[in-house]
Amino acid sequence: MPRALITGITGQDGSYLAELLLGKGYDVHGVVRRSSSFNRERIDHLSVGPSHTTGRLHLHYGDMADGSSLRRVVELTTPDEVYNLAAQSHVRVSFDQPEYTADIVATGTLRLLEAVREHIDRTGRPVKFYQAGSSEMFGATAPPQLETTPFHPRSAYAISKLAAHWFSVNHREAFGMFCCNGILFNHESPRRGESFVTRKISMAVARIAVGTQKTLALGNLDARRDWGFAGDYVDAMWRMLQQPWPDDYVVATGESHSVREFVEAAFRHVKLDWERYVTLDERYLRPSEVDHLLGDATKARQKLGWRPTVSFDALVRMMVDADMRLAEREARVGR
């Protein structure tokens, strides 16, 4: 049974990846931070402990700011594959907390890479490493963006992700480690955190539709993004580590849509006029904006055999439908 270690397992991507690997018969281990409150609703439906059908899932306390805990978890779990999905992942927040973002996203990745390298040196075991990159690393570079496109990050988050990207490349080239960077463009789902713009939109649309919310405040409606389904993108992560040689890959749909188009599609799905409810709030504008991200995933299609399966419209409908069920439950409780 192959064994995988996932940092950030309680996040959107981590939960979908855990599902995928358990379905493939993996023994899955996840790193969680110690907290006074639980934040594991995305993986509550997965069995913890022995299971006859989906493999096994185990959780271990650790923190990307604590190198000793990462070394301990790596030594304890002896993974065949490590997926580093942990991050301070909110771009706007990174302008307010740049030092924390850099420590967790950039230096945290280095801590984990070093823990894996030391384990390989001590045991001689081959361990494959996946680093979750971001399209935000391209920043101000004109679209379309692919693996050879120059980077021009425009936030502390993007700069930190770029440092993590190059740490992974350096460990591959300097130490011969099997390190892959997935440069993932925006990927969403009903499990997306409510502070992210797509989930903020779908949640607000659902609450407006059932009468428990009146307006939706947003920032830049003209920013364009390449949006796909998170469940598709974790499949690309897994495929990267199944290749004979490590490499870096852009993962994207090849379509871009504006925030305004996402808003229009979401309100249209519940038969409401978006312009009656949406307001502009300058607090949500970034100090330096990324105007247009559009990925070219030709390499992933050709080498990994990967293709997205969920269209933009289907993704919007999926998220709104899921939040409608949640909003209706909230409304019943309120009544």
C-alpha positions as CSV (number, residue, x, y, z in Angstrom):
1,M,0.0,0.0,0.0
2,P,1.6,3.3,-1.1
3,R,1.8,5.9,1.7
4,A,1.2,9.7,1.2
5,L,1.7,12.6,3.6
6,I,-0.4,15.7,2.9
7,T,0.1,19.1,4.6
8,G,-2.9,21.3,4.4
9,I,-5.2,18.2,4.4
10,T,-8.1,20.1,6.1
11,G,-8.2,22.7,3.2
12,Q,-10.2,22.5,0.0
13,D,-7.4,20.8,-2.0
14,G,-6.2,18.6,0.8
15,S,-9.7,17.1,1.3
16,Y,-10.2,16.3,-2.4
17,L,-6.6,14.9,-2.6
18,A,-7.2,12.7,0.5
19,E,-10.4,11.4,-1.1
20,L,-8.6,10.6,-4.4
21,L,-5.7,8.8,-2.7
22,L,-7.9,6.8,-0.4
23,G,-9.9,5.7,-3.4
24,K,-6.6,4.5,-5.0
25,G,-5.8,2.4,-1.9
26,Y,-3.2,4.7,-0.4
27,D,-2.4,4.9,3.3
28,V,-3.0,8.6,3.8
29,H,-1.4,10.8,6.6
30,G,-2.3,14.4,7.1
31,V,-0.6,17.2,9.0
32,V,-3.0,19.4,11.1
33,R,-2.2,22.4,13.3
34,R,-3.1,22.3,17.0
35,S,-6.0,24.6,17.7
36,S,-8.6,25.1,20.5
37,S,-11.3,24.6,17.9
38,F,-11.7,22.0,15.2
39,N,-11.5,22.9,11.6
40,R,-11.9,19.5,9.9
41,E,-15.4,19.7,8.4
42,R,-14.0,19.1,4.9
43,I,-12.6,15.7,5.9
44,D,-15.2,14.7,8.5
45,H,-16.8,12.4,6.0
46,L,-13.6,10.4,5.5
47,S,-13.0,7.5,7.7
48,V,-10.2,7.9,10.3
49,G,-8.5,4.7,11.2
50,P,-8.9,1.2,9.6
51,S,-11.3,0.9,6.7
52,H,-12.0,-2.0,4.4
53,T,-12.9,0.0,1.4
54,T,-10.9,3.3,1.2
55,G,-7.5,2.6,2.8
56,R,-6.6,4.5,5.9
57,L,-6.5,8.1,7.1
58,H,-4.3,9.3,10.0
59,L,-3.9,12.8,11.3
60,H,-0.7,14.2,13.0
61,Y,-0.1,17.5,14.7
62,G,2.5,19.7,13.0
63,D,3.1,23.2,11.8
64,M,4.9,24.7,8.8
65,A,6.5,27.2,11.2
66,D,8.0,24.3,13.3
67,G,10.7,22.4,11.5
68,S,11.1,19.9,14.3
69,S,7.4,18.8,14.1
70,L,7.7,18.4,10.3
71,R,10.8,16.2,10.7
72,R,9.0,14.1,13.4
73,V,6.0,13.6,11.2
74,V,8.1,12.6,8.1
75,E,10.1,10.1,10.2
76,L,6.9,8.7,11.8
77,T,5.0,8.2,8.6
78,T,7.8,7.2,6.2
79,P,5.9,8.5,3.1
80,D,6.4,7.5,-0.5
81,E,4.8,10.8,-1.6
82,V,4.6,14.1,0.1
83,Y,2.1,16.8,-1.1
84,N,2.7,20.2,0.3
85,L,-0.6,22.1,0.2
86,A,-0.3,24.1,3.4
87,A,-0.2,27.8,3.1
88,Q,-1.5,31.2,4.2
89,S,-3.5,31.2,1.0
90,H,-5.4,34.4,1.0
91,V,-3.8,36.9,-1.4
92,R,-5.4,40.1,0.0
93,V,-4.5,39.0,3.6
94,S,-0.9,38.7,2.5
95,F,-0.7,42.4,2.1
96,D,-1.5,42.8,5.8
97,Q,0.5,39.9,7.0
98,P,3.5,39.6,4.7
99,E,6.0,38.3,7.2
100,Y,3.7,35.6,8.4
101,T,2.8,34.7,4.8
102,A,6.5,34.4,3.8
103,D,7.3,32.3,6.9
104,I,4.6,29.8,6.3
105,V,4.5,29.6,2.5
106,A,8.2,30.1,1.6
107,T,10.3,29.1,4.6
108,G,7.7,26.5,5.6
109,T,8.2,24.8,2.3
110,L,12.0,24.9,2.8
111,R,11.5,23.3,6.3
112,L,9.5,20.5,4.8
113,L,11.9,19.9,1.9
114,E,14.8,19.7,4.3
115,A,12.8,17.2,6.5
116,V,12.2,15.0,3.5
117,R,15.9,15.4,2.3
118,E,17.2,14.4,5.7
119,H,14.9,11.4,5.7
120,I,16.1,10.3,2.3
121,D,19.7,10.7,3.3
122,R,19.2,8.7,6.5
123,T,17.1,5.8,5.0
124,G,17.9,5.7,1.3
125,R,14.2,5.6,0.6
126,P,12.9,7.4,-2.6
127,V,10.4,10.0,-1.7
128,K,8.5,12.1,-4.2
129,F,7.6,15.7,-3.4
130,Y,4.8,17.8,-4.8
131,Q,4.8,21.6,-4.2
132,A,1.6,23.5,-4.7
133,G,2.5,26.6,-6.8
134,S,0.1,29.3,-7.9
135,S,-0.8,31.2,-11.1
136,E,-0.4,34.4,-8.9
137,M,3.4,33.9,-9.4
138,F,2.8,35.2,-13.0
139,G,1.2,38.3,-11.7
140,A,1.6,41.2,-14.1
141,T,2.9,39.0,-17.0
142,A,0.6,39.1,-20.0
143,P,-1.5,36.0,-20.8
144,P,-1.5,33.2,-21.8
145,Q,0.9,31.9,-19.2
146,L,2.7,28.6,-19.4
147,E,5.8,26.9,-17.8
148,T,8.3,29.1,-19.7
149,T,6.5,32.4,-19.0
150,P,8.5,34.9,-16.9
151,F,7.2,35.4,-13.4
152,H,6.2,38.8,-12.1
153,P,4.5,38.4,-8.7
154,R,2.4,41.2,-7.2
155,S,1.7,40.2,-3.6
156,A,3.5,38.8,-0.6
157,Y,1.6,35.6,-1.2
158,A,2.8,35.3,-4.8
159,I,6.4,36.2,-3.9
160,S,6.3,33.5,-1.2
161,K,4.9,30.9,-3.5
162,L,7.6,31.8,-6.0
163,A,10.3,31.3,-3.4
164,A,8.8,27.9,-2.5
165,H,8.8,27.0,-6.3
166,W,12.5,27.8,-6.6
167,F,13.3,26.0,-3.3
168,S,11.7,22.9,-4.9
169,V,13.6,23.3,-8.2
170,N,16.9,23.8,-6.3
171,H,16.4,20.6,-4.2
172,R,15.7,18.8,-7.4
173,E,18.8,20.1,-9.1
174,A,21.2,20.2,-6.2
175,F,20.2,17.0,-4.3
176,G,18.5,14.9,-7.0
177,M,15.2,14.9,-5.2
178,F,12.0,14.0,-7.1
179,C,10.3,17.4,-6.8
180,C,7.4,18.6,-8.9
181,N,5.9,22.0,-9.0
182,G,2.2,22.3,-10.0
183,I,1.5,25.9,-11.1
184,L,-2.2,25.7,-10.5
185,F,-4.6,28.4,-11.8
186,N,-7.6,29.3,-9.8
187,H,-9.6,26.2,-8.8
188,E,-12.8,26.3,-6.8
189,S,-15.5,24.1,-5.3
190,P,-18.3,24.1,-2.7
191,R,-15.5,23.5,-0.2
192,R,-13.8,26.8,-0.9
193,G,-13.4,29.0,2.1
194,E,-16.1,31.8,2.4
195,S,-13.5,34.6,2.4
196,F,-12.5,33.7,-1.2
197,V,-14.3,35.7,-3.9
198,T,-16.0,32.8,-5.7
199,R,-17.4,31.2,-2.5
200,K,-18.3,34.7,-1.2
201,I,-20.3,35.2,-4.3
202,S,-22.0,31.8,-4.3
203,M,-22.8,32.0,-0.6
204,A,-24.2,35.5,-0.9
205,V,-26.3,34.6,-3.9
206,A,-27.8,31.7,-2.0
207,R,-28.6,33.8,1.0
208,I,-30.1,36.6,-1.1
209,A,-32.2,34.0,-2.9
210,V,-33.7,32.7,0.4
211,G,-34.0,36.2,1.9
212,T,-31.4,36.1,4.7
213,Q,-29.0,38.6,3.0
214,K,-29.7,41.8,1.1
215,T,-26.4,42.9,-0.7
216,L,-23.0,41.6,-1.8
217,A,-20.0,43.9,-1.5
218,L,-17.1,43.2,-3.9
219,G,-13.9,44.7,-5.1
220,N,-12.5,44.6,-8.7
221,L,-15.1,43.1,-11.0
222,D,-12.9,43.3,-14.0
223,A,-10.1,41.0,-12.8
224,R,-10.0,37.9,-15.1
225,R,-9.1,34.5,-13.9
226,D,-8.9,30.9,-15.3
227,W,-11.3,29.0,-13.0
228,G,-11.5,25.2,-12.8
229,F,-12.8,22.6,-10.4
230,A,-10.5,21.7,-7.5
231,G,-11.5,18.0,-7.8
232,D,-10.0,17.9,-11.3
233,Y,-6.8,19.7,-10.2
234,V,-5.8,17.3,-7.4
235,D,-5.9,14.5,-10.0
236,A,-3.2,16.5,-11.9
237,M,-1.1,16.6,-8.7
238,W,-1.2,12.9,-8.3
239,R,-0.4,12.3,-12.0
240,M,2.8,14.5,-11.7
241,L,4.2,12.1,-9.1
242,Q,3.5,9.1,-11.2
243,Q,5.8,10.2,-14.0
244,P,9.3,8.7,-14.4
245,W,11.0,12.1,-14.1
246,P,10.1,15.1,-12.0
247,D,9.0,18.3,-13.8
248,D,6.9,21.4,-13.4
249,Y,3.4,21.8,-14.9
250,V,0.8,24.5,-15.5
251,V,-2.7,23.2,-14.6
252,A,-5.5,25.3,-16.1
253,T,-8.7,25.2,-18.2
254,G,-7.5,27.6,-20.9
255,E,-10.5,29.9,-20.4
256,S,-10.6,33.1,-18.5
257,H,-13.7,34.9,-17.1
258,S,-14.0,38.1,-15.1
259,V,-15.3,38.4,-11.6
260,R,-18.3,40.1,-13.1
261,E,-19.0,37.1,-15.3
262,F,-18.9,34.8,-12.3
263,V,-21.4,37.1,-10.5
264,E,-23.7,37.2,-13.5
265,A,-23.7,33.5,-13.9
266,A,-24.3,32.9,-10.2
267,F,-27.3,35.3,-10.0
268,R,-28.6,34.1,-13.3
269,H,-28.8,30.5,-11.9
270,V,-31.3,31.7,-9.2
271,K,-33.0,34.0,-11.7
272,L,-32.1,37.3,-10.1
273,D,-30.6,40.5,-11.5
274,W,-27.2,40.9,-10.1
275,E,-27.0,44.7,-10.5
276,R,-29.8,45.1,-7.9
277,Y,-27.6,43.5,-5.2
278,V,-23.9,44.0,-5.8
279,T,-22.0,47.0,-4.5
280,L,-18.4,48.2,-4.8
281,D,-16.3,48.3,-1.6
282,E,-12.8,49.7,-1.9
283,R,-11.6,47.7,1.1
284,Y,-11.5,44.6,-1.1
285,L,-9.2,46.2,-3.7
286,R,-5.6,45.0,-3.7
287,P,-2.8,47.5,-3.5
288,S,-1.3,46.0,-6.6
289,E,-3.8,44.1,-8.8
290,V,-3.3,41.0,-11.1
291,D,-5.5,41.8,-14.1
292,H,-5.6,38.7,-16.2
293,L,-4.5,35.1,-15.6
294,L,-5.0,32.6,-18.4
295,G,-3.2,29.3,-18.3
296,D,-1.9,27.1,-21.2
297,A,-1.9,23.5,-19.9
298,T,-0.7,21.9,-23.1
299,K,2.2,20.2,-21.3
300,A,-0.1,18.7,-18.7
301,R,-2.4,17.4,-21.4
302,Q,0.4,15.9,-23.5
303,K,2.6,14.5,-20.7
304,L,0.1,13.7,-17.9
305,G,-3.0,12.9,-20.0
306,W,-4.9,15.4,-17.8
307,R,-7.9,17.4,-18.9
308,P,-10.5,19.4,-16.9
309,T,-13.9,17.8,-16.7
310,V,-16.0,20.6,-15.2
311,S,-16.9,23.7,-17.3
312,F,-17.0,27.3,-15.9
313,D,-20.8,27.4,-16.0
314,A,-21.1,23.9,-14.4
315,L,-18.7,25.0,-11.6
316,V,-20.8,28.1,-10.8
317,R,-24.0,26.1,-10.7
318,M,-22.3,23.4,-8.5
319,M,-21.2,26.0,-6.0
320,V,-24.5,27.9,-5.9
321,D,-26.6,24.7,-5.6
322,A,-24.4,23.6,-2.7
323,D,-24.8,26.9,-0.9
324,M,-28.5,27.0,-1.6
325,R,-28.9,23.9,0.5
326,L,-26.8,25.4,3.2
327,A,-28.7,28.7,3.1
328,E,-32.0,27.0,3.2
329,R,-30.9,25.1,6.4
330,E,-29.7,28.4,7.9
331,A,-33.0,30.0,7.1
332,R,-35.0,27.2,8.7
333,V,-32.9,27.5,11.9
334,G,-33.4,31.2,11.9
335,R,-37.2,30.8,11.6
